[in-house]
Amino acid sequence: MTIRLTLLLLVALPLLAQGQIYRWKDAHGHWQFSEQAPADKPHETVTVTPPAKIGQGQEVKQIQQRLDRLRESEKLKAQHEAQKKRMDAQHLHQPCEKARKRLRTLKRPFVYVDKEGNRRGASADEVRADITRTEKWIRENCDS
């Protein structure tokens, strides 16, 4: 019975917070609580403070402000990264096109021409290695 009374009191406390609460010990030594003071028993007045309302108060406002600053910071960071990516893409556009053109050339018959303008043929291994290097560079530096 005491457990039920305690649970009832805990559930009812927020509702009763506006009014006066009294407590006293009954004949068996158990605490009793009521909105009405017992006329025939000595009793005490209990001060009940209602719990703080959730979502209010200075701490919650500070948390919200920090969260807003964090969101703004993340937004600016994402914008900066997107801008950097666009600039990198623009910067690499010509070299990527040049590498793709080179790859197309490497996949059909061709001859190597050195800096002095001398022409020479290429071995199959040399061409495969050149294709592999060019494909790797394209994968690492160009959009697909």
Backbone hydrogen bonds in HBPLUS format (Angstrom, degrees):
<---DONOR---> <-ACCEPTOR-->    atom                        ^
c    i                          cat <-CA-CA->   ^        H-A-AA   ^      H-
h    n   atom  resd res      DA  || num        DHA   H-A  angle D-A-AA Bond
n    s   type  num  typ     dist DA aas  dist angle  dist       angle   num
A0005-LEU N   A0001-MET O   2.95 MM   4  6.19 160.2  1.99 149.7 155.5     1
A0006-THR N   A0002-THR O   2.86 MM   4  6.05 156.9  1.91 147.0 153.3     2
A0007-LEU N   A0003-ILE O   2.87 MM   4  6.11 163.7  1.89 153.2 157.4     3
A0008-LEU N   A0004-ARG O   2.82 MM   4  5.99 160.7  1.86 149.7 155.6     4
A0009-LEU N   A0005-LEU O   2.85 MM   4  6.03 152.6  1.93 143.6 151.5     5
A0010-LEU N   A0006-THR O   2.86 MM   4  6.16 158.5  1.91 151.3 156.8     6
A0011-VAL N   A0007-LEU O   2.95 MM   4  6.17 156.0  2.01 150.0 156.3     7
A0012-ALA N   A0008-LEU O   2.85 MM   4  5.94 151.9  1.93 145.0 153.7     8
A0013-LEU N   A0009-LEU O   2.79 MM   4  5.74 131.0  2.03 148.4 158.9     9
A0015-LEU N   A0012-ALA O   2.94 MM   3  5.25 119.5  2.31 108.0 123.8    10
A0016-LEU N   A0012-ALA O   2.83 MM   4  6.01 144.7  1.96 153.7 165.2    11
A0016-LEU N   A0013-LEU O   3.02 MM   3  4.92 119.7  2.40  94.2 110.2    12
A0017-ALA N   A0013-LEU O   2.90 MM   4  5.76 113.5  2.35 148.8 163.7    13
A0019-GLY N   A0016-LEU O   2.97 MM   3  5.54 135.3  2.17 115.1 126.6    14
A0046-VAL N   A0021-ILE O   2.80 MM  25  5.30 173.6  1.81 148.0 149.3    15
A0022-TYR N   A0034-SER O   2.80 MM  12  5.39 163.6  1.83 163.5 168.8    16
A0034-SER N   A0022-TYR O   2.99 MM  12  5.39 147.4  2.10 146.2 152.1    17
A0023-ARG N   A0044-GLU O   2.93 MM  21  5.37 151.6  2.01 145.2 152.9    18
A0044-GLU N   A0023-ARG O   2.87 MM  21  5.37 157.9  1.92 153.2 160.7    19
A0024-TRP N   A0032-GLN O   3.06 MM   8  5.40 147.3  2.17 142.3 151.1    20
A0032-GLN N   A0024-TRP O   2.72 MM   8  5.40 153.6  1.78 162.4 171.7    21
A0026-ASP N   A0030-HIS O   2.89 MM   4  5.54 160.3  1.93 151.5 155.0    22
A0029-GLY N   A0026-ASP O   3.06 MM   3  5.34 165.3  2.08 113.9 118.0    23
A0061-LYS N   A0057-GLY O   3.22 MM   4  6.51 155.9  2.28 145.5 152.5    24
A0062-GLN N   A0058-GLN O   2.88 MM   4  6.16 156.3  1.94 153.5 160.0    25
A0063-ILE N   A0059-GLU O   2.92 MM   4  6.18 157.8  1.97 150.2 156.3    26
A0064-GLN N   A0060-VAL O   2.92 MM   4  6.14 159.6  1.96 147.9 153.5    27
A0065-GLN N   A0061-LYS O   2.89 MM   4  6.15 154.0  1.96 146.9 154.1    28
A0066-ARG N   A0062-GLN O   2.92 MM   4  6.19 159.0  1.96 150.3 155.7    29
A0067-LEU N   A0063-ILE O   2.89 MM   4  6.11 158.1  1.94 149.9 156.5    30
A0068-ASP N   A0064-GLN O   2.85 MM   4  6.09 155.5  1.91 147.7 154.4    31
A0069-ARG N   A0065-GLN O   2.92 MM   4  6.20 157.9  1.97 147.9 153.7    32
A0070-LEU N   A0066-ARG O   2.88 MM   4  6.10 156.4  1.93 148.7 155.5    33
A0071-ARG N   A0067-LEU O   2.89 MM   4  6.13 161.1  1.93 150.8 155.7    34
A0072-GLU N   A0068-ASP O   2.95 MM   4  6.16 160.4  1.99 148.6 154.0    35
A0073-SER N   A0069-ARG O   2.87 MM   4  6.05 156.5  1.92 147.1 153.9    36
A0074-GLU N   A0070-LEU O   2.88 MM   4  6.14 160.0  1.92 152.1 157.1    37
A0075-LYS N   A0071-ARG O   2.89 MM   4  6.10 152.3  1.97 146.5 154.6    38
A0076-LEU N   A0072-GLU O   2.91 MM   4  6.17 162.1  1.94 151.9 156.0    39
A0077-LYS N   A0073-SER O   2.91 MM   4  6.10 155.5  1.97 147.3 154.7    40
A0078-ALA N   A0074-GLU O   2.93 MM   4  6.13 158.9  1.98 145.9 151.2    41
A0079-GLN N   A0075-LYS O   2.95 MM   4  6.22 156.2  2.00 148.2 155.0    42
A0080-HIS N   A0076-LEU O   2.87 MM   4  6.07 157.5  1.92 147.6 153.9    43
A0081-GLU N   A0077-LYS O   2.91 MM   4  6.17 161.2  1.94 151.4 156.3    44
A0082-ALA N   A0078-ALA O   2.93 MM   4  6.11 156.9  1.99 146.5 152.9    45
A0083-GLN N   A0079-GLN O   2.91 MM   4  6.12 157.7  1.96 148.4 154.5    46
A0084-LYS N   A0080-HIS O   2.88 MM   4  6.11 159.5  1.92 150.6 156.4    47
A0085-LYS N   A0081-GLU O   2.90 MM   4  6.08 155.7  1.96 145.6 152.4    48
A0086-ARG N   A0082-ALA O   2.93 MM   4  6.21 155.7  1.99 146.8 153.2    49
A0087-MET N   A0083-GLN O   2.89 MM   4  6.17 160.0  1.93 150.6 156.2    50
A0088-ASP N   A0084-LYS O   2.82 MM   4  6.03 159.7  1.86 150.9 156.8    51
A0089-ALA N   A0085-LYS O   2.86 MM   4  6.05 156.5  1.92 146.2 152.9    52
A0090-GLN N   A0086-ARG O   2.90 MM   4  6.18 156.1  1.95 148.1 154.4    53
A0091-HIS N   A0087-MET O   2.83 MM   4  6.00 158.8  1.88 148.4 155.0    54
A0092-LEU N   A0088-ASP O   2.88 MM   4  6.03 148.1  1.98 146.9 155.1    55
A0093-HIS N   A0089-ALA O   2.97 MM   4  5.84 111.5  2.45 136.7 151.5    56
A0093-HIS N   A0090-GLN O   3.35 MM   3  5.16 154.1  2.42  95.4 102.9    57
A0096-CYS N   A0092-LEU O   2.86 MM   4  5.85 155.0  1.92 153.5 160.7    58
A0097-GLU N   A0093-HIS O   2.97 MM   4  6.21 159.6  2.01 151.2 156.7    59
A0098-LYS N   A0094-GLN O   2.91 MM   4  6.13 159.1  1.96 154.1 160.3    60
A0099-ALA N   A0095-PRO O   2.90 MM   4  6.10 153.5  1.97 143.1 150.1    61
A0100-ARG N   A0096-CYS O   2.87 MM   4  6.14 158.3  1.91 151.3 157.2    62
A0101-LYS N   A0097-GLU O   2.94 MM   4  6.13 157.3  1.99 147.2 153.5    63
A0102-ARG N   A0098-LYS O   2.92 MM   4  6.16 155.1  1.98 144.3 151.6    64
A0103-LEU N   A0099-ALA O   2.90 MM   4  6.16 152.3  1.98 146.2 153.6    65
A0104-ARG N   A0100-ARG O   2.98 MM   4  6.32 156.2  2.04 148.3 153.9    66
A0105-THR N   A0101-LYS O   2.95 MM   4  6.24 155.1  2.01 147.8 155.2    67
A0106-LEU N   A0102-ARG O   2.83 MM   4  6.10 154.4  1.90 150.0 157.2    68
A0107-LYS N   A0103-LEU O   3.22 MM   4  6.41 129.3  2.49 139.3 151.0    69
A0107-LYS N   A0104-ARG O   3.24 MM   3  5.31 140.4  2.41  96.3 107.3    70
A0108-ARG N   A0105-THR O   3.18 MM   3  5.62 163.9  2.21 117.2 118.1    71
A0112-TYR N   A0120-ARG O   2.91 MM   8  5.34 142.9  2.05 172.2 170.7    72
A0120-ARG N   A0112-TYR O   2.86 MM   8  5.34 148.2  1.97 152.2 158.4    73
A0114-ASP N   A0118-ASN O   2.94 MM   4  5.47 155.3  2.00 152.4 155.7    74
A0117-GLY N   A0114-ASP O   3.00 MM   3  5.31 158.5  2.05 110.3 117.0    75
A0127-VAL N   A0123-SER O   3.03 MM   4  6.34 158.0  2.08 153.0 158.8    76
A0128-ARG N   A0124-ALA O   2.90 MM   4  6.13 166.6  1.92 152.1 155.7    77
A0129-ALA N   A0125-ASP O   2.96 MM   4  6.11 161.4  2.00 148.3 153.1    78
A0130-ASP N   A0126-GLU O   3.01 MM   4  6.17 153.5  2.08 142.2 149.6    79
A0131-ILE N   A0127-VAL O   2.84 MM   4  6.11 157.0  1.90 154.8 161.3    80
A0132-THR N   A0128-ARG O   2.90 MM   4  6.09 162.5  1.93 150.3 155.2    81
A0133-ARG N   A0129-ALA O   2.96 MM   4  6.16 163.0  1.99 148.3 152.6    82
A0134-THR N   A0130-ASP O   2.97 MM   4  6.12 162.0  2.00 146.7 152.0    83
A0135-GLU N   A0131-ILE O   2.86 MM   4  6.02 165.5  1.88 155.4 159.4    84
A0136-LYS N   A0132-THR O   2.98 MM   4  6.11 158.7  2.03 147.3 153.3    85
A0137-TRP N   A0133-ARG O   2.99 MM   4  6.23 160.5  2.03 148.3 153.4    86
A0138-ILE N   A0134-THR O   2.97 MM   4  6.21 159.8  2.02 151.0 156.3    87
A0139-ARG N   A0135-GLU O   2.93 MM   4  6.17 162.6  1.96 150.9 155.5    88
A0140-GLU N   A0136-LYS O   3.00 MM   4  6.21 156.8  2.05 151.8 157.7    89
A0141-ASN N   A0137-TRP O   2.97 MM   4  5.99 140.7  2.12 146.5 156.5    90
A0142-CYS N   A0138-ILE O   2.84 MM   4  5.15 153.3  1.91 146.2 148.0    91
